[in-house]
Amino acid sequence: MGKSGKKTKESHRHGRGRGASHFRGGDDCDDLPSSAYDAPPPHREDSDDDDTDVAAAEDEQEDVDGGDLDQRQVGSMPSKFHLYQLSVQSPKGDISYLQKFFLMYVGGRVPLHLQEDFCGTALLSTEWLHSDARRTAIGLDLDLESLEWCLENNLSKIGADGYSRMLLFHGNVLQPNEACIVKQNISDLVQDMHINNDNSSLASNICDQSDPTNLKCSANSTMSSVTLPARDIICAFNYSCCCLHRRKDLVLYFRHAFNALSKRGGIFVMDVYGGTSSERKLRLQRRFPSFTYFWEQEEFDIISRQTRISLHFQAGKKQMLRHAFTYHWRLWSIPEIKDCLEEAGFKSIHTWIREMPNTQSSGNAKEYNADRDVKYEELQHFSQGDAWNAYVVGVANV
Ligand SMILES: C[S@@+](CC[C@H](N)C(=O)[O-])C[C@H]1O[C@@H](n2cnc3c(N)ncnc32)[C@H](O)[C@@H]1O
């Protein structure tokens, strides 16, 4: 599978992989994070089931006459969300860095309360809940379909109390208070509330436990009408801030994030990419055992700094899921982001950066292995190159 895929002009194997699967306490980040641009290779431990699913779907596709299929036509092709998560996300790595940043810049306590803005299928939030029963997560996104997919496919795997420790909100990051809680399966919620009566339950914050019928009303709540724990960490990953095109919107969004962070100190973390390769037409691909992932970047407009990115997947010999995801992005520069964070009230801002493999090279095993060892470093200066990825960390209230 995938071997018969037409090779693109610039075939590029990103070398960032998932390392050890256990969180190591923030001293070092063995798990590297994810991004759409820098797709990690699949990791057996995380994706055994997933590979099986994709392979099964691929087998079913073998007899089907292919060609480029619109996503409504693909029938048994795996869900685009499923392929996306396998291709571009590695939440353990992101969480390692989040924890490391919190301990470095805030410290004094363990971060427990996460908000994932632009959360999509909230895989990161789901992983966050996994590792510590005291943790809570809030996800916010405009796309109801991805939020509902999360409840059914991610949160459902996390165990009995997952539903009570995560709340998903459907709405705009520019108006978070108006975002509505995505209805969970009410019977799951009632059951979980009996199991989880401690204060790590977000559901108990919005529901009267003595009156389960109250849940129905609460499920229509907005973010402003419920009591939520002050967030220790807020993140916006996979270049999501590039969805905001106007400077005043970026500042407004950062202000909302700042206000939701704990007065005892908290961090906002976003990622951004750049380099000369990010400012031109570019097509990258990465092969997975049972499908191929494509990143397609249209011409870059240097006046508006905008581009359009499409993600495509090929599964099976001829099945192409084109434009599974399309993003219209303004590629913010790091100094622009820093200025906006400062304007929004953040006290200090830190840039962690990592050079990426050259997009012009064809990629081979050697390059791949060497690249696995490259980690993010906090830097004040970094010379322009072909491709880089960065975390920008805003520290509040310390
Ligand atoms: C590039 S995806 C990132 C998804 C996820 N954070 C990840 O790491 O893969 C961008 C997400 O932002 C959402 N989005 C775009 N503009 C938004 C807005 N103004 N408010 C809330 N969500 C938004 C989209 O629906 C999409 O799910």
The ligand as an SDF file (V2000), in Angstrom:
LIG
                    3D

 27 29  0  0  0  0  0  0  0  0999 V2000
   -4.7990   23.1320   11.8150 C   0  0  0  0  0  0  0  0  0  0  0  0
   -6.1930   22.5400   12.6700 S   0  0  0  0  0  0  0  0  0  0  0  0
   -5.4350   22.0920   14.1880 C   0  0  0  0  0  0  0  0  0  0  0  0
   -6.1500   21.0260   14.9610 C   0  0  0  0  0  0  0  0  0  0  0  0
   -5.4250   20.5440   16.2070 C   0  0  0  0  0  0  0  0  0  0  0  0
   -5.1710   21.6320   17.1160 N   0  0  0  0  0  0  0  0  0  0  0  0
   -4.1050   19.8720   15.8970 C   0  0  0  0  0  0  0  0  0  0  0  0
   -3.1370   20.0990   16.6080 O   0  0  0  0  0  0  0  0  0  0  0  0
   -4.0250   19.0870   14.9880 O   0  0  0  0  0  0  0  0  0  0  0  0
   -7.0160   24.0620   13.0130 C   0  0  0  0  0  0  0  0  0  0  0  0
   -8.3090   23.9190   13.7760 C   0  0  0  0  0  0  0  0  0  0  0  0
   -8.7380   25.2160   14.1630 O   0  0  0  0  0  0  0  0  0  0  0  0
  -10.1480   25.3180   14.0400 C   0  0  0  0  0  0  0  0  0  0  0  0
  -10.4460   26.7660   13.9430 N   0  0  0  0  0  0  0  0  0  0  0  0
  -10.1240   27.6220   12.9370 C   0  0  0  0  0  0  0  0  0  0  0  0
  -10.4860   28.8660   13.2490 N   0  0  0  0  0  0  0  0  0  0  0  0
  -11.0550   28.8220   14.4810 C   0  0  0  0  0  0  0  0  0  0  0  0
  -11.6200   29.8020   15.3540 C   0  0  0  0  0  0  0  0  0  0  0  0
  -11.6530   31.0910   15.0020 N   0  0  0  0  0  0  0  0  0  0  0  0
  -12.0910   29.3890   16.5410 N   0  0  0  0  0  0  0  0  0  0  0  0
  -12.0440   28.0840   16.9070 C   0  0  0  0  0  0  0  0  0  0  0  0
  -11.4990   27.1180   16.1280 N   0  0  0  0  0  0  0  0  0  0  0  0
  -11.0190   27.4730   14.9250 C   0  0  0  0  0  0  0  0  0  0  0  0
  -10.4730   24.4720   12.8570 C   0  0  0  0  0  0  0  0  0  0  0  0
  -11.8250   24.0360   12.9040 O   0  0  0  0  0  0  0  0  0  0  0  0
   -9.4690   23.3230   13.0090 C   0  0  0  0  0  0  0  0  0  0  0  0
  -10.0230   22.2660   13.7510 O   0  0  0  0  0  0  0  0  0  0  0  0
  1  2  1  0
  2  3  1  0
  2 10  1  0
  3  4  1  0
  4  5  1  0
  5  6  1  0
  5  7  1  0
  7  8  2  0
  7  9  1  0
 10 11  1  0
 11 12  1  0
 11 26  1  0
 12 13  1  0
 13 14  1  0
 13 24  1  0
 14 15  1  0
 14 23  1  0
 15 16  2  0
 16 17  1  0
 17 18  1  0
 17 23  2  0
 18 19  1  0
 18 20  2  0
 20 21  1  0
 21 22  2  0
 22 23  1  0
 24 25  1  0
 24 26  1  0
 26 27  1  0
M  CHG  2   2   1   9  -1
M  END
$$$$
